[in-house]
Amino acid sequence: MTAAGAPPIIFVHGTRFSAGQWSPQLAALDEDFRVAAVDLPGHGARSAQPWSLNAATEIIASAVDSLGCEPALVVGHSLGGYASLEFARRCPEQLRGLVLAGASASTRGPWATPYRWVAGLVPRIPANRLARWNDRLLRRLSSRGGGGDHPLWLRLPHPASRLGRGAGPL
């Protein structure tokens, strides 16, 4: 059963993650909302596909269609926010709302360059190396007071443990 009048919710992961990034949110919302998480090109189950903003936008649009062809709330983190913002620009009729976290405010121009650069690197770097970098970053953030025993850090799934798993691609 879903909440009456609630839009479907699509979750779009960040760089070095996969749809599995959103497993806790999917589990918490699944009984009351129509929810899905997607794998972007170059990530998770789509790791063999080359990254492109066009493909990412099409994947998000297909996920919206798969949940009932009505406008959706799209939640994007980092690279997923970048792709979600472009989806909003290209497909406003499929969008009920947009939540961006740690994402560029522009999908074009010089501010988008770092996102394109990182997205191009991800498929070329082995998953275990990405996991080590991610672990190092989380330890560094934790040592600066950005994590430690904070409940959010305790709930974050390890990205390498979710590669190709989780909710699965749509």
C-alpha positions as CSV (number, residue, x, y, z in Angstrom):
1,M,0.0,0.0,0.0
2,T,1.3,3.5,-0.8
3,A,0.5,6.9,0.6
4,A,-2.5,8.4,-1.2
5,G,-1.4,11.0,-3.7
6,A,2.3,10.4,-3.0
7,P,4.6,10.7,-6.0
8,P,7.0,7.9,-6.9
9,I,10.5,8.6,-5.7
10,I,13.6,7.9,-7.8
11,F,17.0,7.8,-6.0
12,V,20.1,8.6,-8.1
13,H,23.5,7.7,-6.5
14,G,26.8,9.6,-6.4
15,T,30.2,9.0,-8.0
16,R,31.8,5.7,-6.9
17,F,28.5,4.4,-5.6
18,S,25.7,2.4,-7.1
19,A,21.9,2.0,-6.6
20,G,22.9,0.2,-3.4
21,Q,23.8,3.5,-1.8
22,W,20.1,4.0,-1.3
23,S,19.3,0.6,0.3
24,P,18.4,2.0,3.7
25,Q,16.1,4.6,2.2
26,L,14.4,2.1,-0.1
27,A,13.8,-0.2,2.8
28,A,12.4,2.5,5.0
29,L,10.1,3.9,2.4
30,D,9.1,0.8,0.4
31,E,5.9,0.1,2.3
32,D,4.4,3.6,1.9
33,F,5.9,4.9,-1.4
34,R,6.7,3.6,-4.9
35,V,10.5,3.9,-4.8
36,A,13.4,2.9,-7.0
37,A,17.1,3.5,-7.2
38,V,19.0,3.5,-10.5
39,D,22.5,2.6,-11.5
40,L,24.1,5.3,-13.7
41,P,26.3,4.4,-16.6
42,G,29.8,3.3,-15.4
43,H,28.5,2.3,-12.0
44,G,27.0,-0.9,-10.4
45,A,25.2,-3.2,-12.8
46,R,26.0,-0.7,-15.6
47,S,29.7,-0.5,-14.9
48,A,30.6,-1.7,-18.4
49,Q,28.6,1.1,-20.0
50,P,30.5,4.3,-20.7
51,W,29.3,7.4,-18.9
52,S,27.2,9.9,-20.7
53,L,24.8,12.5,-19.5
54,N,22.3,11.6,-22.2
55,A,22.3,7.9,-21.1
56,A,22.0,8.9,-17.4
57,T,19.0,11.1,-18.3
58,E,17.4,8.3,-20.2
59,I,17.9,5.9,-17.3
60,I,16.2,8.3,-14.9
61,A,13.3,8.8,-17.3
62,S,12.9,5.0,-17.7
63,A,12.8,4.6,-13.9
64,V,10.0,7.2,-13.7
65,D,8.1,5.4,-16.4
66,S,8.6,2.1,-14.6
67,L,6.8,3.4,-11.5
68,G,3.6,4.4,-13.2
69,C,4.2,7.1,-15.8
70,E,3.4,10.0,-13.4
71,P,5.7,12.8,-12.4
72,A,8.2,11.7,-9.7
73,L,10.2,13.2,-6.9
74,V,13.9,12.7,-8.0
75,V,16.6,12.6,-5.3
76,G,20.2,12.9,-6.6
77,H,23.5,12.9,-4.7
78,S,26.7,14.3,-6.2
79,L,27.0,13.0,-9.7
80,G,23.4,11.7,-9.4
81,G,22.3,15.3,-8.6
82,Y,24.1,16.5,-11.7
83,A,22.3,13.9,-13.8
84,S,19.0,14.6,-12.0
85,L,19.3,18.3,-12.7
86,E,19.8,17.6,-16.4
87,F,16.8,15.2,-16.3
88,A,14.7,18.1,-14.8
89,R,15.8,20.4,-17.6
90,R,15.0,17.9,-20.3
91,C,11.9,16.2,-18.9
92,P,10.0,18.7,-16.7
93,E,6.7,16.9,-17.5
94,Q,8.1,13.8,-15.6
95,L,9.2,15.8,-12.6
96,R,7.1,16.5,-9.4
97,G,10.0,17.6,-7.3
98,L,13.8,17.6,-7.1
99,V,16.2,17.1,-4.2
100,L,19.9,17.7,-4.8
101,A,22.6,16.9,-2.3
102,G,26.3,17.8,-2.9
103,A,25.6,18.5,-6.6
104,S,26.5,21.2,-9.1
105,A,23.9,23.8,-9.8
106,S,24.7,23.7,-13.5
107,T,24.9,20.8,-15.9
108,R,26.7,23.0,-18.4
109,G,29.7,25.3,-18.5
110,P,32.8,25.4,-16.3
111,W,31.1,24.4,-13.1
112,A,30.1,21.1,-14.6
113,T,33.7,20.2,-15.7
114,P,34.7,18.5,-12.4
115,Y,31.6,16.2,-12.5
116,R,32.4,15.2,-16.1
117,W,36.0,14.6,-15.3
118,V,35.3,12.4,-12.2
119,A,32.5,10.5,-14.1
120,G,35.0,9.8,-16.9
121,L,37.6,8.4,-14.4
122,V,35.3,6.0,-12.5
123,P,35.0,3.3,-15.1
124,R,38.8,3.2,-15.4
125,I,39.6,2.7,-11.8
126,P,39.3,-0.8,-10.2
127,A,36.5,-1.1,-7.6
128,N,38.9,-2.1,-4.8
129,R,41.0,1.0,-5.4
130,L,37.9,3.2,-5.3
131,A,36.9,1.5,-2.1
132,R,40.3,2.3,-0.5
133,W,40.1,5.9,-1.5
134,N,36.5,6.1,-0.2
135,D,37.6,4.5,3.1
136,R,40.5,7.0,3.4
137,L,38.2,9.9,2.8
138,L,35.6,8.8,5.3
139,R,38.4,8.3,8.0
140,R,39.7,11.7,7.2
141,L,36.3,13.3,7.5
142,S,35.7,11.3,10.7
143,S,38.9,12.5,12.3
144,R,37.9,16.1,11.6
145,G,34.7,15.8,13.5
146,G,32.7,15.0,10.4
147,G,31.6,11.6,11.4
148,G,32.9,9.4,14.2
149,D,30.0,8.1,16.2
150,H,27.4,10.1,14.3
151,P,24.5,7.8,13.5
152,L,24.7,8.8,9.7
153,W,28.2,7.4,9.4
154,L,27.2,4.2,11.1
155,R,24.4,3.6,8.6
156,L,26.4,4.4,5.4
157,P,26.9,1.3,3.3
158,H,30.4,0.6,2.0
159,P,30.3,1.4,-1.7
160,A,32.4,-1.6,-2.8
161,S,30.0,-3.9,-0.9
162,R,27.2,-2.6,-3.0
163,L,28.7,-2.7,-6.5
164,G,26.3,-4.5,-8.7
165,R,23.9,-5.3,-5.8
166,G,21.2,-3.6,-3.9
167,A,18.0,-2.5,-5.6
168,G,19.3,-3.2,-9.0
169,P,19.2,-1.1,-12.1
170,L,16.0,0.1,-13.7
